[in-house]
Amino acid sequence: MKLKWSKHWNASKRPSKQRKYRYNAPLHVQHTFLAAHLSPELRKKYTTRSFTLRKGDKVKILRGQHKKKTGKVSRILIKSQKIYIEGIELSKKDGSKVLIPLDPSNLMITELDLTDKIRKAKIENKKTQEKK
């Protein structure tokens, strides 16, 4: 892989190169890494498999200690590619509680936040493209 990041880079089997590609990607590309699968009902409705996560989306955790729990996305960190969900907390020794960072690949969107007109239009546009 070259020193500079390139969107035309072909995949490599080496995990170190894959990590380097993701780490050095610009923020507008890293945003696409924050996508999660849609639930089967939403998949039929919108005729797409996955969608980028947004604050306000309701998600279900599929892997880990908090498996099968659901909650609302409260915060998204693009640089570290982590999602924070309301109610999924860890209690520290001093008694304070902190949100647990989760990977978007371990989440499933159960309800989309459609308050944003641009996002709603984007979903409808995807829907019409699939029908063609």
DSSP file (Angstrom, degrees, kcal/mol; ACC not computed):
  #  RESIDUE AA STRUCTURE BP1 BP2  ACC     N-H-->O    O-->H-N    N-H-->O    O-->H-N    TCO  KAPPA ALPHA  PHI   PSI    X-CA   Y-CA   Z-CA
    1    1 A M              0   0    0      0, 0.0     4,-0.1     0, 0.0     8,-0.0   0.000 360.0 360.0 360.0 142.8    0.0    0.0    0.0
    2    2 A K        -     0   0    0      2,-0.2     4,-0.1     1,-0.1     7,-0.0  -0.169 360.0-109.4 -71.9 168.7    1.2    3.5   -0.8
    3    3 A L  S    S+     0   0    0      2,-0.1     2,-0.2     0, 0.0    -1,-0.1   0.902 102.2  62.6 -66.0 -41.5    2.1    6.1    1.8
    4    4 A K  S    S-     0   0    0      1,-0.1     2,-0.2     0, 0.0    -2,-0.2  -0.548  96.4-104.9 -85.4 152.4   -1.0    8.2    0.9
    5    5 A W        -     0   0    0     19,-0.2     2,-0.4    -2,-0.2    -1,-0.1  -0.543  38.9-170.9 -74.5 138.6   -4.5    6.9    1.4
    6    6 A S    >   -     0   0    0     -2,-0.2     3,-1.3    -4,-0.1    19,-0.0  -0.997  27.3-152.7-136.1 132.1   -6.2    6.0   -1.9
    7    7 A K  T 3  S+     0   0    0     -2,-0.4    -1,-0.1     1,-0.3    -2,-0.0   0.637  99.5  61.5 -75.1 -11.7   -9.9    5.1   -2.5
    8    8 A H  T 3  S+     0   0    0      2,-0.1    -1,-0.3    -3,-0.0     2,-0.2   0.280  74.8 130.2 -95.0  10.1   -8.7    3.0   -5.5
    9    9 A W    <   -     0   0    0     -3,-1.3     2,-0.2     1,-0.1     3,-0.1  -0.454  55.6-132.6 -67.4 131.4   -6.6    0.7   -3.3
   10   10 A N        -     0   0    0     -2,-0.2    -1,-0.1     1,-0.1    -2,-0.1  -0.577  33.3 -91.6 -83.5 150.2   -7.3   -3.0   -3.9
   11   11 A A        -     0   0    0     -2,-0.2     2,-0.3     1,-0.1    -1,-0.1  -0.108  37.0-155.8 -62.7 156.1   -7.8   -5.3   -0.9
   12   12 A S        -     0   0    0      2,-0.1     6,-0.1    -3,-0.1    -1,-0.1  -0.946  21.6-135.7-129.4 152.2   -5.0   -7.2    0.8
   13   13 A K  S    S+     0   0    0     -2,-0.3    -1,-0.1     4,-0.0    -2,-0.0   0.674  80.0 100.1 -78.0 -16.9   -5.1  -10.3    2.9
   14   14 A R    >>  -     0   0    0      1,-0.2     4,-1.7     2,-0.0     3,-0.7  -0.585  65.6-152.0 -76.2 117.4   -2.8   -8.7    5.4
   15   15 A P  H 3> S+     0   0    0      0, 0.0     4,-2.7     0, 0.0     5,-0.2   0.824  94.0  61.3 -57.5 -32.8   -4.7   -7.4    8.4
   16   16 A S  H 3> S+     0   0    0      1,-0.2     4,-2.1     2,-0.2     5,-0.1   0.889 105.8  46.2 -63.2 -38.2   -2.1   -4.7    9.0
   17   17 A K  H <> S+     0   0    0     -3,-0.7     4,-2.3     2,-0.2    -1,-0.2   0.863 111.4  52.1 -71.4 -35.9   -2.8   -3.2    5.6
   18   18 A Q  H  X S+     0   0    0     -4,-1.7     4,-2.0     2,-0.2    -2,-0.2   0.916 111.6  46.5 -65.5 -42.6   -6.6   -3.4    6.2
   19   19 A R  H  X S+     0   0    0     -4,-2.7     4,-2.8     2,-0.2    -2,-0.2   0.903 111.6  51.7 -64.5 -41.0   -6.2   -1.6    9.5
   20   20 A K  H  X S+     0   0    0     -4,-2.1     4,-2.4    -5,-0.2    -2,-0.2   0.893 108.0  52.3 -63.1 -40.6   -3.9    1.0    7.9
   21   21 A Y  H  X S+     0   0    0     -4,-2.3     4,-0.6     1,-0.2    -1,-0.2   0.927 114.6  41.9 -60.3 -46.5   -6.5    1.6    5.2
   22   22 A R  H  < S+     0   0    0     -4,-2.0     3,-0.4     1,-0.2    -2,-0.2   0.894 116.0  48.7 -69.3 -40.7   -9.3    2.2    7.7
   23   23 A Y  H  < S+     0   0    0     -4,-2.8    -2,-0.2     1,-0.2    -1,-0.2   0.893 115.7  42.1 -68.3 -40.7   -7.2    4.2   10.1
   24   24 A N  H  < S+     0   0    0     -4,-2.4    -1,-0.2    -5,-0.2   -19,-0.2   0.460  87.4 116.6 -88.8  -1.3   -5.8    6.6    7.5
   25   25 A A  S  < S-     0   0    0     -4,-0.6    -3,-0.0    -3,-0.4     5,-0.0  -0.361  73.7-104.9 -66.2 145.7   -9.1    7.0    5.6
   26   26 A P    >>  -     0   0    0      0, 0.0     4,-2.4     0, 0.0     3,-1.2  -0.281  34.2-104.8 -66.8 161.2  -10.5   10.6    5.5
   27   27 A L  H 3> S+     0   0    0      1,-0.3     4,-1.8     2,-0.2     5,-0.1   0.831 118.8  58.3 -60.0 -35.9  -13.5   11.3    7.8
   28   28 A H  H 34 S+     0   0    0      1,-0.2     4,-0.3     2,-0.2    -1,-0.3   0.782 112.7  41.4 -68.3 -22.9  -16.0   11.3    5.0
   29   29 A V  H X> S+     0   0    0     -3,-1.2     3,-1.0     2,-0.2     4,-0.6   0.829 109.8  56.9 -86.6 -38.0  -15.0    7.7    4.1
   30   30 A Q  H >< S+     0   0    0     -4,-2.4     3,-0.8     1,-0.3     4,-0.4   0.798  96.9  66.1 -62.4 -27.1  -14.8    6.6    7.8
   31   31 A H  G >< S+     0   0    0     -4,-1.8     3,-1.1     1,-0.2    -1,-0.3   0.842  95.0  56.7 -62.3 -33.3  -18.4    7.7    8.1
   32   32 A T  G <4 S+     0   0    0     -3,-1.0     3,-0.5    -4,-0.3    -1,-0.2   0.731  95.6  65.1 -71.9 -21.0  -19.4    4.9    5.7
   33   33 A F  G << S+     0   0    0     -3,-0.8     2,-0.3    -4,-0.6    -1,-0.2   0.639  86.4  75.3 -72.8 -12.8  -17.7    2.4    8.1
   34   34 A L  S <  S+     0   0    0     -3,-1.1    19,-2.6    -4,-0.4     2,-0.3  -0.161  70.6 124.8 -92.7  39.8  -20.4    3.2   10.6
   35   35 A A  E     -A   52   0A   0     -3,-0.5     2,-0.3    -2,-0.3    17,-0.3  -0.742  38.9-168.4-100.4 148.6  -23.1    1.3    8.9
   36   36 A A  E     -A   51   0A   0     15,-2.4    15,-2.2    -2,-0.3    72,-0.2  -0.938  29.4 -94.0-132.8 156.4  -25.2   -1.4   10.5
   37   37 A H  E     -Ab  50 108A   0     70,-0.8    72,-3.1    -2,-0.3    13,-0.3  -0.321  37.8-123.8 -66.1 149.2  -27.6   -4.1    9.2
   38   38 A L  E     - b   0 109A   0     11,-2.8    72,-0.2    70,-0.2    -1,-0.1  -0.610  30.7-100.5 -87.4 155.1  -31.3   -3.3    9.1
   39   39 A S     >  -     0   0    0     70,-1.9     4,-2.6    -2,-0.2     5,-0.2  -0.334  39.9-103.0 -67.5 158.9  -33.8   -5.6   10.8
   40   40 A P  H  > S+     0   0    0      0, 0.0     4,-1.7     0, 0.0     5,-0.2   0.845 122.5  51.6 -55.2 -36.1  -35.7   -8.0    8.5
   41   41 A E  H  > S+     0   0    0      2,-0.2     4,-2.0     1,-0.2     5,-0.1   0.932 113.4  43.2 -66.6 -45.4  -38.8   -5.8    8.6
   42   42 A L  H  > S+     0   0    0      1,-0.2     4,-2.9     2,-0.2     6,-0.3   0.837 109.3  59.1 -68.6 -32.1  -36.9   -2.7    7.6
   43   43 A R  H  X S+     0   0    0     -4,-2.6     4,-1.1     1,-0.2     5,-0.5   0.899 109.6  42.7 -63.1 -40.7  -34.9   -4.6    5.0
   44   44 A K  H  < S+     0   0    0     -4,-1.7    -2,-0.2    -5,-0.2    -1,-0.2   0.903 115.6  49.8 -69.3 -41.1  -38.2   -5.5    3.2
   45   45 A K  H  < S+     0   0    0     -4,-2.0    -2,-0.2     1,-0.2    -1,-0.2   0.915 124.5  26.4 -65.4 -45.6  -39.6   -2.0    3.6
   46   46 A Y  H  < S-     0   0    0     -4,-2.9    -1,-0.2     2,-0.2    -2,-0.2   0.439  95.2-134.2-101.5  -1.1  -36.5   -0.1    2.3
   47   47 A T  S  < S+     0   0    0     -4,-1.1     2,-0.3    -5,-0.2    -3,-0.2   0.829  70.0 107.2  48.5  41.0  -35.1   -2.9    0.0
   48   48 A T        -     0   0    0     -5,-0.5    -2,-0.2    -6,-0.3    -1,-0.2  -0.988  64.1-142.7-142.5 150.5  -31.6   -2.3    1.3
   49   49 A R  S    S+     0   0    0     -2,-0.3   -11,-2.8     1,-0.1     2,-0.3   0.879  77.5  12.7 -83.5 -40.4  -29.5   -4.4    3.7
   50   50 A S  E     -A   37   0A   0    -13,-0.3     2,-0.3    -7,-0.1   -13,-0.2  -0.900  56.5-167.0-138.2 164.4  -27.6   -1.8    5.7
   51   51 A F  E     -A   36   0A   0    -15,-2.2   -15,-2.4    -2,-0.3     2,-0.2  -0.989  35.5 -93.6-149.9 152.3  -27.7    1.9    6.5
   52   52 A T  E     -A   35   0A   0     -2,-0.3   -17,-0.3   -17,-0.3     2,-0.1  -0.462  47.0-115.7 -68.8 135.4  -25.4    4.4    8.1
   53   53 A L        -     0   0    0    -19,-2.6     2,-0.3   -22,-0.2    -1,-0.1  -0.406  34.2-174.5 -73.5 147.4  -26.1    4.9   11.8
   54   54 A R    >   -     0   0    0     -2,-0.1     3,-1.8    21,-0.0    19,-0.2  -0.944  37.1 -86.5-136.7 157.9  -27.3    8.2   13.2
   55   55 A K  T 3  S+     0   0    0     -2,-0.3    19,-0.2     1,-0.2     3,-0.1  -0.478 115.9  32.4 -62.9 130.4  -27.9    9.7   16.6
   56   56 A G  T 3  S+     0   0    0     17,-1.8    -1,-0.2     1,-0.4    58,-0.1   0.180  85.0 128.8 105.1 -16.6  -31.5    8.8   17.5
   57   57 A D    <   -     0   0    0     -3,-1.8    16,-2.7    56,-0.1     2,-0.5  -0.428  57.8-128.2 -68.2 145.4  -31.7    5.4   15.7
   58   58 A K  E     -DC  72 111A   0     53,-2.7    52,-2.7    14,-0.2    53,-1.8  -0.856  34.5-178.3 -96.7 131.6  -32.9    2.5   17.8
   59   59 A V  E     -DC  71 109A   0     12,-2.9    12,-2.1    -2,-0.5     2,-0.4  -0.884  24.1-140.5-130.7 158.3  -30.6   -0.5   17.7
   60   60 A K  E     -DC  70 108A   0     48,-2.7    48,-2.0    -2,-0.3     2,-0.4  -0.963  24.6-126.7-116.9 136.1  -30.4   -4.1   19.0
   61   61 A I  E     - C   0 107A   0      8,-2.7     7,-2.9    -2,-0.4    46,-0.2  -0.702  24.7-179.0 -85.5 129.7  -27.0   -5.5   20.2
   62   62 A L        +     0   0    0     44,-3.1     2,-0.3    -2,-0.4    45,-0.2   0.654  60.9  37.7-102.5 -20.4  -26.2   -8.8   18.5
   63   63 A R  S    S+     0   0    0     43,-0.8     3,-0.4     3,-0.1    -1,-0.1  -0.933  89.4  21.3-134.8 154.0  -22.9   -9.7   20.1
   64   64 A G  S >  S-     0   0    0     -2,-0.3     3,-1.4     1,-0.2    -3,-0.0  -0.361 101.7 -33.8  95.9-168.4  -21.1   -9.5   23.5
   65   65 A Q  T 3  S+     0   0    0      1,-0.3    -1,-0.2    -2,-0.1     0, 0.0   0.785 134.5  48.9 -62.3 -31.8  -22.1   -9.2   27.1
   66   66 A H  T >  S+     0   0    0     -3,-0.4     3,-1.7     3,-0.1    -5,-0.3   0.013  80.3 157.4-101.6  27.2  -25.2   -7.0   26.3
   67   67 A K  T <   +     0   0    0     -3,-1.4    -5,-0.2     1,-0.2     3,-0.1  -0.196  63.9  17.3 -54.4 141.3  -26.5   -9.2   23.6
   68   68 A K  T 3  S+     0   0    0     -7,-2.9    -1,-0.2     1,-0.3     2,-0.2   0.377  93.9 126.2  74.5   0.2  -30.3   -8.9   22.8
   69   69 A K    <   -     0   0    0     -3,-1.7    -8,-2.7    -8,-0.2     2,-0.3  -0.620  45.1-154.2 -85.3 148.8  -30.6   -5.5   24.6
   70   70 A T  E     +D   60   0A   0     -2,-0.2     2,-0.3   -10,-0.2   -10,-0.2  -0.852  23.1 144.2-120.9 158.4  -32.0   -2.6   22.7
   71   71 A G  E     -D   59   0A   0    -12,-2.1   -12,-2.9    -2,-0.3     2,-0.4  -0.979  45.7 -83.7-174.9 176.4  -31.5    1.2   23.0
   72   72 A K  E     -D   58   0A   0     -2,-0.3    14,-2.7   -14,-0.2     2,-0.4  -0.778  44.7-110.2 -98.9 139.3  -31.2    4.5   21.3
   73   73 A V  E     +E   85   0B   0    -16,-2.7   -17,-1.8    -2,-0.4    12,-0.3  -0.553  39.0 173.5 -69.4 122.3  -27.9    5.7   19.8
   74   74 A S  E     +     0   0B   0     10,-2.7     2,-0.3    -2,-0.4    11,-0.2   0.740  61.2   9.8-102.8 -29.0  -26.8    8.6   22.0
   75   75 A R  E     -E   84   0B   0      9,-1.5     9,-2.8   -21,-0.1     2,-0.4  -0.994  55.1-161.7-154.2 144.8  -23.3    9.4   20.6
   76   76 A I  E     -E   83   0B   0     -2,-0.3     2,-0.7     7,-0.2     7,-0.2  -0.996   5.0-160.7-130.3 127.9  -21.2    8.4   17.6
   77   77 A L  E  >> -E   82   0B   0      5,-2.6     5,-1.6    -2,-0.4     4,-0.8  -0.926   4.8-172.8-108.0 111.2  -17.4    8.8   17.3
   78   78 A I  T  45S+     0   0    0     -2,-0.7     3,-0.2     3,-0.2    -1,-0.2   0.915  81.2  53.2 -70.4 -43.4  -16.3    8.7   13.7
   79   79 A K  T  45S+     0   0    0      1,-0.2    -1,-0.2     2,-0.1    -2,-0.0   0.906 120.3  31.6 -62.7 -43.8  -12.6    8.7   14.4
   80   80 A S  T  45S-     0   0    0      2,-0.1    -1,-0.2     0, 0.0    -2,-0.2   0.512 104.1-131.6 -91.7  -4.2  -12.6    5.8   16.7
   81   81 A Q  T  <5 +     0   0    0     -4,-0.8     2,-0.3    -3,-0.2    -3,-0.2   0.914  57.3 139.7  55.2  50.8  -15.6    4.2   14.9
   82   82 A K  E   < -E   77   0B   0     -5,-1.6    -5,-2.6    21,-0.1     2,-0.4  -0.927  41.5-149.5-126.0 150.0  -17.5    3.5   18.1
   83   83 A I  E     -EF  76 102B   0     19,-2.7    19,-2.6    -2,-0.3     2,-0.4  -0.943   5.8-154.2-119.0 137.8  -21.2    3.8   18.9
   84   84 A Y  E     -EF  75 101B   0     -9,-2.8   -10,-2.7    -2,-0.4    -9,-1.5  -0.953  10.7-160.8-114.1 132.8  -22.7    4.7   22.4
   85   85 A I  E >   -E   73   0B   0     15,-0.5     3,-1.6    -2,-0.4    15,-0.3  -0.922  24.7-109.5-118.3 136.1  -26.2    3.5   23.3
   86   86 A E  E 3  S+     0   0B   0    -14,-2.7   -14,-0.2    -2,-0.4     3,-0.1  -0.366 103.4  18.2 -60.3 135.2  -28.4    4.9   26.1
   87   87 A G  E 3  S+     0   0B   0      1,-0.1     2,-1.1   -16,-0.1    -1,-0.2   0.223  92.9 108.1  89.1 -14.9  -28.8    2.5   29.0
   88   88 A I  E <   +     0   0B   0     -3,-1.6    12,-2.0    12,-0.1    -3,-0.3  -0.770  53.5 153.3 -96.7  91.6  -25.8    0.3   28.0
   89   89 A E  E     - F   0  99B   0     -2,-1.1     2,-0.4    10,-0.2    10,-0.2  -0.757  41.7-143.9-123.8 163.2  -23.5    1.4   30.9
   90   90 A L  E     - F   0  98B   0      8,-2.6     8,-2.4    -2,-0.3     2,-0.5  -0.995  21.1-135.5-124.7 130.1  -20.6    0.2   32.9
   91   91 A S  E     - F   0  97B   0     -2,-0.4     6,-0.2     6,-0.2     5,-0.1  -0.765  20.3-146.2 -91.5 130.0  -20.3    1.1   36.6
   92   92 A K    >   -     0   0    0      4,-3.3     3,-1.7    -2,-0.5    -1,-0.0  -0.331  29.2 -99.4 -86.6 171.0  -16.9    2.2   37.8
   93   93 A K  T 3  S+     0   0    0      1,-0.3    -1,-0.1     2,-0.1    -2,-0.0   0.839 122.6  56.1 -60.5 -35.0  -15.3    1.5   41.2
   94   94 A D  T 3  S-     0   0    0      2,-0.1    -1,-0.3     1,-0.1     3,-0.1   0.464 121.6-106.4 -79.7   1.1  -16.2    5.0   42.4
   95   95 A G  S <  S+     0   0    0     -3,-1.7    -2,-0.1     1,-0.3     2,-0.1   0.252  78.9 128.2  96.3 -12.1  -19.9    4.3   41.6
   96   96 A S        -     0   0    0     -5,-0.1    -4,-3.3     1,-0.0     2,-0.4  -0.390  51.7-133.2 -75.8 157.1  -20.1    6.5   38.5
   97   97 A K  E     -F   91   0B   0     -6,-0.2     2,-0.3    -3,-0.1    -6,-0.2  -0.906  19.1-171.7-115.5 140.7  -21.5    5.1   35.3
   98   98 A V  E     -F   90   0B   0     -8,-2.4    -8,-2.6    -2,-0.4     2,-0.1  -0.959  29.0-108.4-128.4 147.6  -20.0    5.4   31.8
   99   99 A L  E     -F   89   0B   0     -2,-0.3   -10,-0.2   -10,-0.2   -13,-0.1  -0.464  34.0-123.1 -72.0 145.7  -21.4    4.4   28.4
  100  100 A I  E     -     0   0B   0    -12,-2.0   -15,-0.5   -15,-0.3     2,-0.3  -0.785  19.9-126.6 -93.1 128.2  -19.8    1.4   26.8
  101  101 A P  E     -F   84   0B   0      0, 0.0     2,-0.3     0, 0.0   -17,-0.2  -0.581  31.4-167.6 -74.1 133.1  -18.4    1.9   23.2
  102  102 A L  E     -F   83   0B   0    -19,-2.6   -19,-2.7    -2,-0.3     5,-0.0  -0.886  22.5-116.7-122.5 152.6  -19.7   -0.6   20.7
  103  103 A D    >   -     0   0    0     -2,-0.3     3,-1.7   -21,-0.2   -21,-0.1  -0.704  21.1-132.9 -85.5 136.4  -18.7   -1.6   17.2
  104  104 A P  G >  S+     0   0    0      0, 0.0     3,-1.4     0, 0.0   -67,-0.3   0.744 102.9  67.2 -62.9 -22.2  -21.3   -0.9   14.6
  105  105 A S  G 3  S+     0   0    0      1,-0.3   -68,-0.1   -69,-0.1   -69,-0.0   0.710  96.9  55.5 -70.0 -18.1  -20.9   -4.4   13.1
  106  106 A N  G <  S+     0   0    0     -3,-1.7   -44,-3.1   -43,-0.1   -43,-0.8   0.233  98.8  80.9 -96.6  12.8  -22.3   -5.8   16.3
  107  107 A L  E <   - C   0  61A   0     -3,-1.4   -70,-0.8   -46,-0.2     2,-0.4  -0.831  58.6-156.6-120.0 156.0  -25.6   -3.8   16.0
  108  108 A M  E     -bC  37  60A   0    -48,-2.0   -48,-2.7    -2,-0.3     2,-0.4  -0.997  23.0-126.8-131.6 128.5  -28.8   -4.1   14.1
  109  109 A I  E     +bC  38  59A   0    -72,-3.1   -70,-1.9    -2,-0.4   -50,-0.3  -0.603  30.3 171.2 -76.0 124.5  -31.0   -1.1   13.3
  110  110 A T  E    S+     0   0A   0    -52,-2.7     2,-0.3    -2,-0.4   -51,-0.2   0.662  70.8  18.2-104.4 -24.0  -34.6   -1.8   14.5
  111  111 A E  E    S- C   0  58A   0    -53,-1.8   -53,-2.7   -69,-0.0    -1,-0.3  -0.949  72.3-140.3-151.5 127.9  -36.0    1.8   14.0
  112  112 A L        -     0   0    0     -2,-0.3     2,-0.8   -55,-0.2   -55,-0.1  -0.635  17.9-126.7 -88.6 145.0  -34.6    4.6   11.9
  113  113 A D        +     0   0    0     -2,-0.3     3,-0.4     1,-0.1   -56,-0.1  -0.822  31.2 175.9 -88.3 108.4  -34.7    8.3   13.0
  114  114 A L        +     0   0    0     -2,-0.8    -1,-0.1     1,-0.2     6,-0.1  -0.024  45.0 109.0-107.0  29.4  -36.5   10.0   10.1
  115  115 A T        +     0   0    0      4,-0.0     2,-0.5     5,-0.0    -1,-0.2   0.769  62.3  82.9 -73.9 -24.5  -36.7   13.6   11.5
  116  116 A D  S  > S-     0   0    0     -3,-0.4     4,-2.0     1,-0.2     5,-0.2  -0.707  70.1-153.8 -82.9 123.1  -34.0   14.7    9.1
  117  117 A K  H  > S+     0   0    0     -2,-0.5     4,-2.3     1,-0.2     5,-0.2   0.858  93.6  53.8 -64.7 -36.8  -35.6   15.6    5.7
  118  118 A I  H  > S+     0   0    0      2,-0.2     4,-2.1     1,-0.2    -1,-0.2   0.912 110.0  46.5 -66.6 -42.6  -32.3   14.9    3.8
  119  119 A R  H  > S+     0   0    0      2,-0.2     4,-2.3     1,-0.2    -2,-0.2   0.909 111.7  51.6 -65.5 -41.4  -32.0   11.4    5.3
  120  120 A K  H  X S+     0   0    0     -4,-2.0     4,-2.2     1,-0.2    -2,-0.2   0.912 111.0  48.0 -61.0 -43.4  -35.6   10.6    4.6
  121  121 A A  H  X S+     0   0    0     -4,-2.3     4,-2.4     1,-0.2    -1,-0.2   0.880 109.6  53.4 -64.7 -38.6  -35.1   11.7    0.9
  122  122 A K  H  X S+     0   0    0     -4,-2.1     4,-2.1     2,-0.2    -2,-0.2   0.904 109.6  47.8 -63.2 -42.1  -32.0    9.6    0.7
  123  123 A I  H  X S+     0   0    0     -4,-2.3     4,-2.0     2,-0.2    -2,-0.2   0.914 112.9  47.9 -65.1 -43.9  -33.9    6.5    1.9
  124  124 A E  H  X S+     0   0    0     -4,-2.2     4,-2.0     1,-0.2    -2,-0.2   0.871 110.2  52.9 -64.6 -36.9  -36.7    7.1   -0.5
  125  125 A N  H  X S+     0   0    0     -4,-2.4     4,-1.9     2,-0.2    -1,-0.2   0.904 109.1  48.8 -65.1 -42.4  -34.3    7.6   -3.4
  126  126 A K  H  X S+     0   0    0     -4,-2.1     4,-1.8     1,-0.2    -2,-0.2   0.885 109.2  54.2 -61.9 -39.4  -32.6    4.3   -2.6
  127  127 A K  H  X S+     0   0    0     -4,-2.0     4,-1.1     1,-0.2    -2,-0.2   0.907 109.9  45.1 -63.2 -44.2  -36.0    2.6   -2.5
  128  128 A T  H  X S+     0   0    0     -4,-2.0     4,-0.9     1,-0.2    -1,-0.2   0.835 110.0  55.4 -71.0 -32.5  -36.9    3.9   -6.0
  129  129 A Q  H  < S+     0   0    0     -4,-1.9     3,-0.4     1,-0.2    -1,-0.2   0.873 105.3  52.7 -66.8 -36.9  -33.5    2.9   -7.4
  130  130 A E  H  < S+     0   0    0     -4,-1.8    -1,-0.2     1,-0.2    -2,-0.2   0.821 104.3  56.3 -68.2 -31.3  -33.9   -0.7   -6.2
  131  131 A K  H  <        0   0    0     -4,-1.1    -1,-0.2     1,-0.2    -2,-0.2   0.761 360.0 360.0 -73.0 -24.3  -37.3   -1.0   -8.0
  132  132 A K     <        0   0    0     -4,-0.9    -1,-0.2    -3,-0.4    -2,-0.1   0.481 360.0 360.0 -69.6 360.0  -35.8    0.0  -11.4
